[in-house]
Amino acid sequence: MIIAALRTPVCRANGALKHLRSHELLAPVLTALLAETGLDAGEIADVVIGNAVGAGGNVARLAALEAGLPVTVPGLTVDRQCGSGLDAIVLASRLVAAGGGTYLAGGVESISTAPLRAHRNDDGEPAFFSRAQFAPHSHGDPDMGVAAENVAREYGISRARQDEFALRSHRRAVTAQAKGTFAGETVALPAAAGPGPGASGAVDDGPRPKLSEALMARFPAAFVESGTVTAGNSCFDADGAAAVVITSLARARELGTADALAVLGTDTAGVEPQLLGIGAAAAAARLLTAQSVDAADVDLVEFNEAFASQTLACLDHLGIDALRANADGGALALGHAYGASGAVLVTRLLAQARQEPAAPEQGKLALAMISIAGGMGTAALFRHIRL
């Protein structure tokens, strides 16, 4: 049972959160979750956190101690690249199912403070690289934008559809901000220690209210000559953190929790690395089949919008109308904080379910999906229930 979910603002890399390292982004979220649920920090069995491009060293443990959790609470950092945050929640749910207990789980990314990375040449000198290798060269290991073009071409996703979807994501996020939709799920961060303005007043800074069809049409192809994937219909790199409290039904009731997202099932699938963006659809299709759930019956859908092309291809594959996904906008407007993004999806689902709760006897079905570098995807199916 996911009984609470919170996140930081998601801000452009090298922007409002650029002076906060990963553990400094995550610790306030962990503290706020404990305060919201009334949990004793010593009750936490483990802190399971996803991270993709950090400095290593187990950021889960570092953030837990930064948040003031007792030294008796361990930490585990998960790396499944973009899927890390969702996979951390999946792992924690399986740990609860296996033996009970209460966990903090989620993801964090500070792309702004990520370390420089280098291989060591034969002469001992560093050879810097921008990203890790995700698949053997024999399989093909395309850059993310090239892979998005591959998906657009393979599944017939036009430039017009991509631009329309991206523009809608921004407009939905702008509307949600104006209504204060994100306020209840967002944790204020402490002022940054570095120069410049502090982070305490930071808000999601990606949504663009002045974006229009005409502006979208002006973006040139960004990754492949004469391609359809542009900066306008691709996400931007962002900093942020998100986490949840996950525990058993019995413990949730003991805590007096009013409602929760019950984890019905999860799945992770592999696909061709050249078409890595379709990975989420492969995982979700298998998951829905295993749960005997028709895609048309899912009430809430959150998909990480790394690129409009792969989002649309996955939704098409599953038979989900694109209008039903990401009700308040997604990563195209809010940004992609790699290791945190999967946990942001779950945070959004719980907030949306609480905004428009279904009748107690049915409960809304909610689906989170994310495609992953190297040719993978993770999906998780939940039901919002009254306790």
Secondary structure by P-SEA (a helix, b strand, c coil): cccbbbbcccccccccccccccccccaaaaaaaaaaaccccccccbbbbbbcccccccaaaaaaaaacccccbbbbbbccccaaaaaaaaaaaaaaaabbbbbbbbcccccccccbbbbbcccccccccccccccccccccccaaaaaaaaaaaacccaaaaaaaaaaaaaaaaaaaaaccccccbbbbcccccccccccccccccccccccaaaaaacccccccccccccccbbbbbbbbbbbbbbcaaaaaaaccccccccccccccccccccccaaaaaaaaaaaaaaccccccccbbbcccccaaaaaaaaaaacccccccccccccccccccccaaaaaaaaaaaaaaaaccccccccbbbbbbbbbcccbbbbbbbbbccc
